[in-house]
Amino acid sequence: MNRRYMRTMTKWLVAVFFGIYIFSLQAAGMDSNQAQIASCVACHGADGVGKADQYPNLQNQKTAYLVKQLRDFKSGARKDATMTTIAQSLSEADMQMLAIFFAQVK
Ligand code: HEC
């Protein structure tokens, strides 16, 4: 095996492993988003339509409104026994992701 061949092979291997690494990071990110979305659907529905009378619809709502409600639940500006507890575990990025998801889900 000559040197040139070895160098090319090394570059390929590095590229392939880097690709796998990035892919696994993305897959892990998707899983955690999906897990978070799943924690809302028991009440708000997988399609964002509330499962019972007391659970508001999130589908078709404005993203900015949904983010504001989640921030308000977290800060205590809006109070609800259930949503306050849930919102306390959400980061700003989680709120954005969840609001974007539920605003456009069909
Ligand atoms: C156990 C049931 C339950 C779960 C789980 C739940 N919610 Fe709620 N959610 C409610 C209830 C009840 C309300 C209405 C609160 C009120 O009357 O102020 C509400 C209200 C909201 C609102 C405000 C809607 C509006 O129109 O003002 C948003 C946004 C929201 N939830 C998002 C979420 C998200 C995102 C999750 C998952 C992280 C989630 N909820 C999980 C029960 C739930």
Backbone and ligand atoms as CSV (ligand in chain L), in Angstrom:
chain,resi,resn,atom,element,x,y,z
A,1,MET,N,N,0.849,-1.203,0.000
A,1,MET,CA,C,0.000,0.000,0.000
A,1,MET,C,C,0.878,1.244,0.000
A,2,ASN,N,N,0.636,2.136,-0.937
A,2,ASN,CA,C,1.469,3.336,-0.941
A,2,ASN,C,C,0.889,4.429,-0.038
A,3,ARG,N,N,1.678,5.444,0.142
A,3,ARG,CA,C,1.320,6.503,1.089
A,3,ARG,C,C,0.091,7.282,0.680
A,4,ARG,N,N,0.042,7.545,-0.637
A,4,ARG,CA,C,-1.068,8.322,-1.167
A,4,ARG,C,C,-2.398,7.606,-0.891
A,5,TYR,N,N,-2.375,6.284,-1.102
A,5,TYR,CA,C,-3.568,5.475,-0.875
A,5,TYR,C,C,-3.989,5.540,0.596
A,6,MET,N,N,-2.977,5.420,1.473
A,6,MET,CA,C,-3.264,5.462,2.913
A,6,MET,C,C,-3.893,6.794,3.310
A,7,ARG,N,N,-3.348,7.867,2.746
A,7,ARG,CA,C,-3.864,9.192,3.107
A,7,ARG,C,C,-5.314,9.354,2.659
A,8,THR,N,N,-5.585,8.879,1.444
A,8,THR,CA,C,-6.953,8.972,0.926
A,8,THR,C,C,-7.903,8.153,1.800
A,9,MET,N,N,-7.455,6.941,2.164
A,9,MET,CA,C,-8.301,6.084,2.997
A,9,MET,C,C,-8.579,6.731,4.348
A,10,THR,N,N,-7.524,7.336,4.916
A,10,THR,CA,C,-7.697,7.979,6.220
A,10,THR,C,C,-8.716,9.103,6.138
A,11,LYS,N,N,-8.601,9.905,5.069
A,11,LYS,CA,C,-9.559,11.002,4.892
A,11,LYS,C,C,-10.977,10.462,4.793
A,12,TRP,N,N,-11.135,9.413,4.035
A,12,TRP,CA,C,-12.477,8.823,3.894
A,12,TRP,C,C,-13.024,8.331,5.225
A,13,LEU,N,N,-12.159,7.647,5.957
A,13,LEU,CA,C,-12.612,7.118,7.251
A,13,LEU,C,C,-13.027,8.236,8.190
A,14,VAL,N,N,-12.213,9.301,8.220
A,14,VAL,CA,C,-12.538,10.442,9.086
A,14,VAL,C,C,-13.881,11.023,8.657
A,15,ALA,N,N,-14.079,11.196,7.345
A,15,ALA,CA,C,-15.325,11.772,6.844
A,15,ALA,C,C,-16.520,10.894,7.219
A,16,VAL,N,N,-16.371,9.589,7.052
A,16,VAL,CA,C,-17.476,8.674,7.356
A,16,VAL,C,C,-17.816,8.712,8.852
A,17,PHE,N,N,-16.788,8.657,9.694
A,17,PHE,CA,C,-17.077,8.659,11.134
A,17,PHE,C,C,-17.650,9.993,11.597
A,18,PHE,N,N,-17.184,11.077,10.979
A,18,PHE,CA,C,-17.731,12.385,11.338
A,18,PHE,C,C,-19.205,12.447,10.938
A,19,GLY,N,N,-19.505,11.914,9.766
A,19,GLY,CA,C,-20.893,11.861,9.302
A,19,GLY,C,C,-21.774,11.082,10.255
A,20,ILE,N,N,-21.288,9.926,10.694
A,20,ILE,CA,C,-22.065,9.099,11.625
A,20,ILE,C,C,-22.283,9.846,12.941
A,21,TYR,N,N,-21.231,10.550,13.377
A,21,TYR,CA,C,-21.312,11.305,14.630
A,21,TYR,C,C,-22.390,12.392,14.545
A,22,ILE,N,N,-22.360,13.178,13.453
A,22,ILE,CA,C,-23.355,14.250,13.275
A,22,ILE,C,C,-24.752,13.649,13.175
A,23,PHE,N,N,-24.863,12.564,12.431
A,23,PHE,CA,C,-26.164,11.926,12.258
A,23,PHE,C,C,-26.725,11.466,13.606
A,24,SER,N,N,-25.853,10.889,14.448
A,24,SER,CA,C,-26.345,10.390,15.731
A,24,SER,C,C,-26.743,11.549,16.642
A,25,LEU,N,N,-26.026,12.688,16.533
A,25,LEU,CA,C,-26.411,13.865,17.328
A,25,LEU,C,C,-27.796,14.342,16.909
A,26,GLN,N,N,-28.022,14.380,15.585
A,26,GLN,CA,C,-29.322,14.827,15.098
A,26,GLN,C,C,-30.415,13.875,15.523
A,27,ALA,N,N,-30.134,12.581,15.418
A,27,ALA,CA,C,-31.133,11.583,15.795
A,27,ALA,C,C,-31.481,11.731,17.270
A,28,ALA,N,N,-30.471,11.952,18.104
A,28,ALA,CA,C,-30.720,12.117,19.538
A,28,ALA,C,C,-31.561,13.367,19.788
A,29,GLY,N,N,-31.263,14.446,19.059
A,29,GLY,CA,C,-32.029,15.684,19.193
A,29,GLY,C,C,-33.475,15.476,18.815
A,30,MET,N,N,-33.704,14.760,17.741
A,30,MET,CA,C,-35.070,14.498,17.312
A,30,MET,C,C,-35.810,13.682,18.364
A,31,ASP,N,N,-35.130,12.700,18.932
A,31,ASP,CA,C,-35.773,11.879,19.946
A,31,ASP,C,C,-36.215,12.706,21.147
A,32,SER,N,N,-35.353,13.629,21.590
A,32,SER,CA,C,-35.728,14.392,22.781
A,32,SER,C,C,-36.864,15.360,22.459
A,33,ASN,N,N,-36.887,15.934,21.231
A,33,ASN,CA,C,-38.039,16.760,20.844
A,33,ASN,C,C,-39.306,15.924,20.821
A,34,GLN,N,N,-39.194,14.740,20.241
A,34,GLN,CA,C,-40.379,13.896,20.142
A,34,GLN,C,C,-40.886,13.471,21.508
A,35,ALA,N,N,-39.949,13.215,22.417
A,35,ALA,CA,C,-40.347,12.829,23.770
A,35,ALA,C,C,-41.088,13.988,24.437
A,36,GLN,N,N,-40.621,15.209,24.182
A,36,GLN,CA,C,-41.279,16.369,24.783
A,36,GLN,C,C,-42.667,16.592,24.204
A,37,ILE,N,N,-42.774,16.475,22.891
A,37,ILE,CA,C,-44.081,16.616,22.249
A,37,ILE,C,C,-45.031,15.551,22.802
A,38,ALA,N,N,-44.507,14.331,22.963
A,38,ALA,CA,C,-45.340,13.228,23.455
A,38,ALA,C,C,-45.896,13.520,24.841
A,39,SER,N,N,-45.174,14.322,25.634
A,39,SER,CA,C,-45.647,14.616,26.986
A,39,SER,C,C,-46.812,15.612,26.981
A,40,CYS,N,N,-47.149,16.186,25.843
A,40,CYS,CA,C,-48.263,17.141,25.753
A,40,CYS,C,C,-49.516,16.509,25.158
A,41,VAL,N,N,-49.342,15.458,24.369
A,41,VAL,CA,C,-50.444,14.991,23.527
A,41,VAL,C,C,-51.545,14.278,24.309
A,42,ALA,N,N,-51.247,13.793,25.510
A,42,ALA,CA,C,-52.289,13.131,26.302
A,42,ALA,C,C,-53.440,14.101,26.553
A,43,CYS,N,N,-53.119,15.364,26.733
A,43,CYS,CA,C,-54.161,16.366,26.979
A,43,CYS,C,C,-54.488,17.169,25.717
A,44,HIS,N,N,-53.446,17.625,25.027
A,44,HIS,CA,C,-53.687,18.538,23.898
A,44,HIS,C,C,-53.838,17.824,22.562
A,45,GLY,N,N,-53.682,16.499,22.532
A,45,GLY,CA,C,-53.877,15.739,21.304
A,45,GLY,C,C,-52.670,15.762,20.393
A,46,ALA,N,N,-52.437,14.658,19.682
A,46,ALA,CA,C,-51.312,14.568,18.746
A,46,ALA,C,C,-51.496,15.565,17.607
A,47,ASP,N,N,-52.739,15.937,17.314
A,47,ASP,CA,C,-53.028,16.920,16.270
A,47,ASP,C,C,-53.278,18.312,16.858
A,48,GLY,N,N,-52.979,18.476,18.164
A,48,GLY,CA,C,-53.137,19.787,18.788
A,48,GLY,C,C,-54.579,20.145,19.115
A,49,VAL,N,N,-55.473,19.181,18.990
A,49,VAL,CA,C,-56.871,19.423,19.365
A,49,VAL,C,C,-57.105,18.777,20.725
A,50,GLY,N,N,-57.495,19.573,21.696
A,50,GLY,CA,C,-57.658,19.112,23.075
A,50,GLY,C,C,-58.518,17.858,23.177
A,51,LYS,N,N,-58.061,16.921,24.029
A,51,LYS,CA,C,-58.715,15.616,24.154
A,51,LYS,C,C,-59.991,15.690,24.977
A,52,ALA,N,N,-60.149,16.734,25.763
A,52,ALA,CA,C,-61.350,16.881,26.578
A,52,ALA,C,C,-61.644,18.370,26.686
A,53,ASP,N,N,-62.816,18.671,27.196
A,53,ASP,CA,C,-63.294,20.046,27.251
A,53,ASP,C,C,-62.331,21.007,27.941
A,54,GLN,N,N,-61.678,20.547,28.981
A,54,GLN,CA,C,-60.833,21.462,29.754
A,54,GLN,C,C,-59.452,21.679,29.122
A,55,TYR,N,N,-59.125,20.942,28.047
A,55,TYR,CA,C,-57.808,21.074,27.412
A,55,TYR,C,C,-57.923,21.900,26.142
A,56,PRO,N,N,-57.345,23.093,26.124
A,56,PRO,CA,C,-57.488,23.965,24.953
A,56,PRO,C,C,-56.807,23.400,23.710
A,57,ASN,N,N,-57.358,23.773,22.557
A,57,ASN,CA,C,-56.723,23.429,21.275
A,57,ASN,C,C,-55.469,24.274,21.106
A,58,LEU,N,N,-54.419,23.658,20.600
A,58,LEU,CA,C,-53.191,24.404,20.282
A,58,LEU,C,C,-53.016,24.510,18.766
A,59,GLN,N,N,-53.655,23.603,18.056
A,59,GLN,CA,C,-53.548,23.586,16.585
A,59,GLN,C,C,-53.985,24.934,16.018
A,60,ASN,N,N,-53.233,25.418,15.024
A,60,ASN,CA,C,-53.608,26.648,14.324
A,60,ASN,C,C,-53.457,27.918,15.158
A,61,GLN,N,N,-52.988,27.763,16.388
A,61,GLN,CA,C,-52.757,28.943,17.219
A,61,GLN,C,C,-51.458,29.617,16.741
A,62,LYS,N,N,-51.278,30.879,17.056
A,62,LYS,CA,C,-50.069,31.578,16.643
A,62,LYS,C,C,-48.880,31.135,17.508
A,63,THR,N,N,-47.727,30.957,16.856
A,63,THR,CA,C,-46.521,30.512,17.561
A,63,THR,C,C,-46.162,31.468,18.705
A,64,ALA,N,N,-46.184,32.760,18.413
A,64,ALA,CA,C,-45.787,33.746,19.429
A,64,ALA,C,C,-46.732,33.695,20.636
A,65,TYR,N,N,-48.012,33.477,20.380
A,65,TYR,CA,C,-48.981,33.369,21.484
A,65,TYR,C,C,-48.666,32.140,22.339
A,66,LEU,N,N,-48.394,31.015,21.696
A,66,LEU,CA,C,-48.110,29.788,22.450
A,66,LEU,C,C,-46.846,29.941,23.296
A,67,VAL,N,N,-45.814,30.548,22.713
A,67,VAL,CA,C,-44.568,30.769,23.475
A,67,VAL,C,C,-44.859,31.658,24.679
A,68,LYS,N,N,-45.646,32.709,24.450
A,68,LYS,CA,C,-45.966,33.638,25.549
A,68,LYS,C,C,-46.707,32.906,26.671
A,69,GLN,N,N,-47.670,32.057,26.321
A,69,GLN,CA,C,-48.420,31.344,27.360
A,69,GLN,C,C,-47.489,30.448,28.174
A,70,LEU,N,N,-46.575,29.761,27.479
A,70,LEU,CA,C,-45.653,28.860,28.185
A,70,LEU,C,C,-44.725,29.651,29.109
A,71,ARG,N,N,-44.220,30.789,28.617
A,71,ARG,CA,C,-43.374,31.650,29.461
A,71,ARG,C,C,-44.156,32.133,30.672
A,72,ASP,N,N,-45.424,32.525,30.442
A,72,ASP,CA,C,-46.251,33.042,31.543
A,72,ASP,C,C,-46.555,31.954,32.571
A,73,PHE,N,N,-46.800,30.728,32.097
A,73,PHE,CA,C,-47.011,29.631,33.046
A,73,PHE,C,C,-45.744,29.438,33.879
A,74,LYS,N,N,-44.596,29.484,33.198
A,74,LYS,CA,C,-43.327,29.260,33.892
A,74,LYS,C,C,-43.039,30.349,34.913
A,75,SER,N,N,-43.303,31.596,34.530
A,75,SER,CA,C,-42.987,32.719,35.430
A,75,SER,C,C,-44.031,32.891,36.534
A,76,GLY,N,N,-45.213,32.298,36.330
A,76,GLY,CA,C,-46.280,32.474,37.316
A,76,GLY,C,C,-47.243,33.596,36.953
A,77,ALA,N,N,-46.970,34.310,35.840
A,77,ALA,CA,C,-47.880,35.368,35.388
A,77,ALA,C,C,-49.241,34.779,35.008
A,78,ARG,N,N,-49.236,33.551,34.495
A,78,ARG,CA,C,-50.474,32.808,34.259
A,78,ARG,C,C,-50.408,31.554,35.119
A,79,LYS,N,N,-51.490,31.267,35.807
A,79,LYS,CA,C,-51.451,30.139,36.753
A,79,LYS,C,C,-52.428,29.051,36.360
A,80,ASP,N,N,-51.922,27.838,36.369
A,80,ASP,CA,C,-52.762,26.661,36.214
A,80,ASP,C,C,-51.983,25.512,36.862
A,81,ALA,N,N,-52.661,24.778,37.741
A,81,ALA,CA,C,-51.964,23.761,38.528
A,81,ALA,C,C,-51.142,22.835,37.629
A,82,THR,N,N,-51.723,22.401,36.515
A,82,THR,CA,C,-51.046,21.458,35.627
A,82,THR,C,C,-49.963,22.136,34.802
A,83,MET,N,N,-50.351,23.193,34.099
A,83,MET,CA,C,-49.422,23.802,33.136
A,83,MET,C,C,-48.254,24.508,33.818
A,84,THR,N,N,-48.464,25.036,34.998
A,84,THR,CA,C,-47.356,25.694,35.708
A,84,THR,C,C,-46.249,24.680,35.989
A,85,THR,N,N,-46.649,23.517,36.478
A,85,THR,CA,C,-45.664,22.473,36.781
A,85,THR,C,C,-44.947,22.030,35.515
A,86,ILE,N,N,-45.704,21.821,34.443
A,86,ILE,CA,C,-45.105,21.360,33.186
A,86,ILE,C,C,-44.142,22.403,32.634
A,87,ALA,N,N,-44.579,23.674,32.620
A,87,ALA,CA,C,-43.757,24.731,32.008
A,87,ALA,C,C,-42.453,24.951,32.774
A,88,GLN,N,N,-42.466,24.660,34.083
A,88,GLN,CA,C,-41.248,24.863,34.854
A,88,GLN,C,C,-40.095,23.988,34.383
A,89,SER,N,N,-40.409,22.869,33.747
A,89,SER,CA,C,-39.341,21.981,33.276
A,89,SER,C,C,-38.896,22.318,31.850
A,90,LEU,N,N,-39.509,23.339,31.242
A,90,LEU,CA,C,-39.180,23.665,29.850
A,90,LEU,C,C,-38.167,24.798,29.762
A,91,SER,N,N,-37.200,24.638,28.852
A,91,SER,CA,C,-36.265,25.732,28.573
A,91,SER,C,C,-36.882,26.636,27.509
A,92,GLU,N,N,-36.261,27.774,27.285
A,92,GLU,CA,C,-36.721,28.685,26.234
A,92,GLU,C,C,-36.740,27.978,24.877
A,93,ALA,N,N,-35.692,27.201,24.601
A,93,ALA,CA,C,-35.622,26.478,23.322
A,93,ALA,C,C,-36.740,25.437,23.217
A,94,ASP,N,N,-37.037,24.756,24.331
A,94,ASP,CA,C,-38.135,23.780,24.336
A,94,ASP,C,C,-39.449,24.474,23.984
A,95,MET,N,N,-39.685,25.620,24.595
A,95,MET,CA,C,-40.943,26.346,24.367
A,95,MET,C,C,-41.086,26.727,22.900
A,96,GLN,N,N,-39.992,27.220,22.314
A,96,GLN,CA,C,-40.028,27.604,20.894
A,96,GLN,C,C,-40.352,26.396,20.033
A,97,MET,N,N,-39.663,25.283,20.310
A,97,MET,CA,C,-39.854,24.065,19.515
A,97,MET,C,C,-41.301,23.588,19.637
A,98,LEU,N,N,-41.826,23.542,20.866
A,98,LEU,CA,C,-43.187,23.048,21.097
A,98,LEU,C,C,-44.222,23.973,20.446
A,99,ALA,N,N,-44.001,25.283,20.554
A,99,ALA,CA,C,-44.943,26.238,19.972
A,99,ALA,C,C,-44.962,26.118,18.450
A,100,ILE,N,N,-43.775,25.990,17.857
A,100,ILE,CA,C,-43.712,25.837,16.395
A,100,ILE,C,C,-44.419,24.554,15.988
A,101,PHE,N,N,-44.162,23.485,16.738
A,101,PHE,CA,C,-44.793,22.204,16.407
A,101,PHE,C,C,-46.314,22.300,16.468
A,102,PHE,N,N,-46.847,22.793,17.597
A,102,PHE,CA,C,-48.308,22.771,17.766
A,102,PHE,C,C,-49.017,23.816,16.914
A,103,ALA,N,N,-48.318,24.878,16.528
A,103,ALA,CA,C,-48.964,25.882,15.683
A,103,ALA,C,C,-49.222,25.342,14.278
A,104,GLN,N,N,-48.350,24.426,13.821
A,104,GLN,CA,C,-48.496,23.965,12.428
A,104,GLN,C,C,-48.975,22.527,12.305
A,105,VAL,N,N,-49.105,21.791,13.414
A,105,VAL,CA,C,-49.504,20.391,13.329
A,105,VAL,C,C,-50.921,20.286,12.781
A,106,LYS,N,N,-51.151,19.214,12.009
A,106,LYS,CA,C,-52.497,19.037,11.416
A,106,LYS,C,C,-53.146,17.803,12.019
L,1,HEC,C1,C,-52.400,16.892,32.120
L,1,HEC,C2,C,-52.882,17.686,31.010
L,1,HEC,C3,C,-51.918,18.607,30.269
L,1,HEC,C4,C,-50.675,18.318,29.749
L,1,HEC,C5,C,-49.913,17.007,29.835
L,1,HEC,C6,C,-50.235,19.511,29.080
L,1,HEC,N1,N,-51.160,20.506,29.197
L,1,HEC,FE1,FE,-51.111,22.361,28.359
L,1,HEC,N2,N,-52.843,22.844,29.244
L,1,HEC,C7,C,-53.598,22.008,30.045
L,1,HEC,C8,C,-54.724,22.748,30.588
L,1,HEC,C9,C,-55.785,22.216,31.536
L,1,HEC,C10,C,-54.632,24.050,30.055
L,1,HEC,C11,C,-55.581,25.234,30.337
L,1,HEC,C12,C,-55.043,26.009,31.521
L,1,HEC,C13,C,-55.898,27.156,31.903
L,1,HEC,O1,O,-57.125,26.973,32.008
L,1,HEC,O2,O,-55.360,28.246,32.124
L,1,HEC,C14,C,-53.457,24.085,29.222
L,1,HEC,C15,C,-53.030,25.197,28.509
L,1,HEC,C16,C,-51.949,25.213,27.669
L,1,HEC,C17,C,-51.555,26.346,26.841
L,1,HEC,C18,C,-52.279,27.650,26.725
L,1,HEC,C19,C,-53.299,27.547,25.607
L,1,HEC,C20,C,-54.083,28.789,25.360
L,1,HEC,O3,O,-54.898,28.775,24.430
L,1,HEC,O4,O,-53.913,29.781,26.074
L,1,HEC,C21,C,-50.436,25.959,26.157
L,1,HEC,C22,C,-49.657,26.793,25.166
L,1,HEC,C23,C,-50.130,24.613,26.567
L,1,HEC,N3,N,-51.052,24.174,27.477
L,1,HEC,C24,C,-49.049,23.894,26.086
L,1,HEC,C25,C,-48.684,22.626,26.548
L,1,HEC,C26,C,-47.492,21.950,26.148
L,1,HEC,C27,C,-46.484,22.500,25.144
L,1,HEC,C28,C,-47.457,20.771,26.826
L,1,HEC,C29,C,-46.353,19.714,26.816
L,1,HEC,C30,C,-45.046,20.163,27.210
L,1,HEC,C31,C,-48.661,20.695,27.625
L,1,HEC,N4,N,-49.376,21.868,27.443
L,1,HEC,C32,C,-49.011,19.630,28.420
L,1,HEC,C33,C,-53.339,20.689,30.303
L,1,HEC,C34,C,-52.204,19.988,29.931
